Each structure stands twice: as C-alpha cells, then as structure tokens.
Amino acid sequence: MSHSHIYFVGIGGIGMSNLARYFKTKGKVVAGYDRSKSTLTKELEAEGIAVHYTDDVAAIPAGFLNNGSTLVVRTPAVPESHSELRFFNDNGYKVLKRAQVLGMISNDSRSLCIAGTHGKTTTTTMTAHLLKQSGVDCSAFLGGISNNYHTNLLLSDHSDLTVIEADEYDRSFHQLTPYMAVITAVDADHLDIYKTHAEYLESFAHFTELIRPDGCLVIKKGLPLKPRVALGVKVYTYSVKEKADFFAEKVHYDTGRLFFDFNYPGGVIRDIELGVPIQVNVENAVAALALAHLNGVTDEELRAGLATFRGTWRRFDFQIRRDDFVYLDDYAHHPEELRASISSIKALFPGKKITGIFQPHLYSRTRDFADEFASVLSELDNLILLDIYPAREQPIPGVTSEMILEKVTLKFKTITTLDKIFEVLDTMKPEILVTLGAGSIDTLVPLIKRRYEAC
C-alpha cells in the first residue's frame, strides 16, 4: 500500500483498532477519531497512535491533510453526516470501509474466516491460539481481545495463514476471499440491514461462494443454509449433539475441569481439556479444532493448545470468583447468545440465584426481538435493565427498554441508568452477578469489580 499515512474514522472499534495496530507495525503513520475514550483507545495512544474524541476537522493532525499520502479507513457505524468523513469525501481522499482494507490484506495470504451470528469471536480467538502455539503459526485479526495475548492483532514472520473474524454486518464478509471458512450460526440478526431472515441467509450463501477452489467450508451441522461452494471446495460438518465430520462426545466435568472426546475423520483425541470450562464453548472448540487440524496442527499440539486457551475479553469473562460471590461479564447481545450464556451459568452454579444487568444494543434489534429478549431474560432470577445503547442508530419512536421489561415474567425486574446502577445493586446481595450487552455496559465492569472485590 503506497499511502504513508492511515487515518481511521471510528478507530476505537475492535475491528478498526486491529487494523490501526497492523499499519503501525508496517511503519505507517496512524491516527484517528472515536467518539469516546475507552480502554482500547488508551492502549492505542500508549502505542504511539494519535486519537481525538471530538468530531472536528480542525482536530485532524496536519500530517494527514494531504489527500495523496493519506488513506482514510471508516467503519459503517459512523454516519455519512460525520463532519470529518464529509471533509475526506469532499476533498479527494481515498476512503475505504474497514472490510475493504481487510479484504485487501487477506488476499495476500491464506485466510481462515470464521462467520456466524454468534460464537465467531471465541472461535476465531481459539483457532488463532491453536495455530499460534503450534509449529504452524498464523497471523490473526481478532474480533475481541485475547486473554492469552492481551491484544486483537497477532502477526507471524513466516506463516501465510491469517485468521479473520468475518463480520456479516453491512455484508462486510463479502470483501473476503477465504481459503477456509467456518459458519457457526445463522439465526436472524442485523435486520436493519437485511430486512428478512431469508435475505440474511442469502448473504451467508454468497459468502460460501467466495471460498477458494482449493479450500473448504466447515459448517455447523443442521443449519438452515444451503452452501453454494465452488467446484473443488470440500464441505465438512461439525457438531456437539450428533455425529458429523468433526464432533464432540463424552462431554463431562471433573473437579471443575471440562473434558470431551474430539472426533475427526480417521481419528479421535480422547479426554481433551477445554481451558475455559464452559459448556457453550465446546461447540466453538470443535470448530476451532477442525480448522487447526485441517491446517496440520498435530493431535499433541491440539491437546496442549486447547488446555491453555484462556478465553476472550468480555466473552464469559470471570472478573471475581469466590465461594460467596461470582461476577462475570459477557458480550452477549442477541437472544440466542443470552440463552447460551445464562444456561452455561446455571450449569456451572446449580441452585445459585443469578442477577443479570442487561443493556439492549440498537433500537432496531430491540424492536425486532423484544419477545425473544423477554423470554430468555426471564430465565434469570433478577433483572436490571439499562436504557438502549443506540450505537449507529437514531431513536425509533416507541422503542424503549420498557418493551422488554413489561414482557419479562420475573418477580424482581427494574430499569435504571448506568450512573445509577449502584443505587440498585446496593439494595441487593447477589450470589451470581453477570453484566450482558455490547454497548457502553463495559464501562461498568471495572467499577463493579472494584466495588465487590472490597466486600
């Protein structure tokens, strides 16, 4: 890439930030805007990347005001009305979406692309770890912060494999050319973009058409999706509930540790240990193990890698774990993700009362799935609901968190705001506390941790 300066509009996003880090390692001058300071933007600043938080053309560093030397990377979460974005568009800058840039980078390697409504971040991070700790190695653009490596970007100086979280929002994953692909789930989501579940499924079907003829697709068995792969592409299935090309069986706990048998075509690894012992992660593990196996990771390396996997930040992420109190944080923001998270908590802590704090993400998702949200949140014992996090959206008349709350069947349920959360929590003595959601709820995590660590 000939540009010497790369400017990011929305640099604090998990996918934008790993690209920013990537270009910094390649010797480019990197800067960007984000609307709010976060742990991630602070880390970028500490790494020598200039970040500002006010939408103001005057705040763009002088070195980035040359349209010939500066490439602008934008996230679709930033509206066209954004003044800095308008400035770049009006003044002859090359402006690319994040997905386009990632597609350009990935075309220079063999890409392992993990897609799906949910499970893709954990599966991506797990795949990268299995490859990274083996003799195969990889680079990786992760959709979360790996707890093993404390970053969302991994680089290799010799492997041509690149692990990529393939995001279906805004059809971003259509910019990729996978060598191998995984599809974890196709439950309806992002209906603000796709309008119908049928259109959503069509987008995944098109994604399968992009797989290289010498590659393969690993797809969860039983999904309502008909792949349209090119001639030569091998298709494998995986499962935790039934036999497939790759499947788990004999899943069991032993003194707080989780083991299962991993079956692959022509072999089995018995009693393989999952480093993050959560039932829902077994399915993700089978997909990750399948990809790693297909790329030459040995049985011994698979066993060692899975046992040392430490999970992903904000994916079923334990913050406090004591006999008298447990606090964990989870990015779950779709009804099926919430169901998986809550059922996993119940399996780990049978008989304990679970208090959930949930922040709905997007007005459109709240409108489209209010009944489903209410149903799954009713599986908690206590619910504290926050106002909707709008992200990229403008309010939709009549769509509020009350739509969910009024349908929840719990005895204790309430709505509050982020700044008043402790007024509610201080009236309670939760046994198991979980924060759930994809918006600004992550700002509560260190505050809650600090409050309850002192108890």
Summary of the structure (lengths in Angstrom):
residues: 455
radius of gyration: 21.9
end to end distance: 53.2
largest distance: 63.0
contacts: 1564
relative contact order: 0.09
helix: 35%
strand: 25%
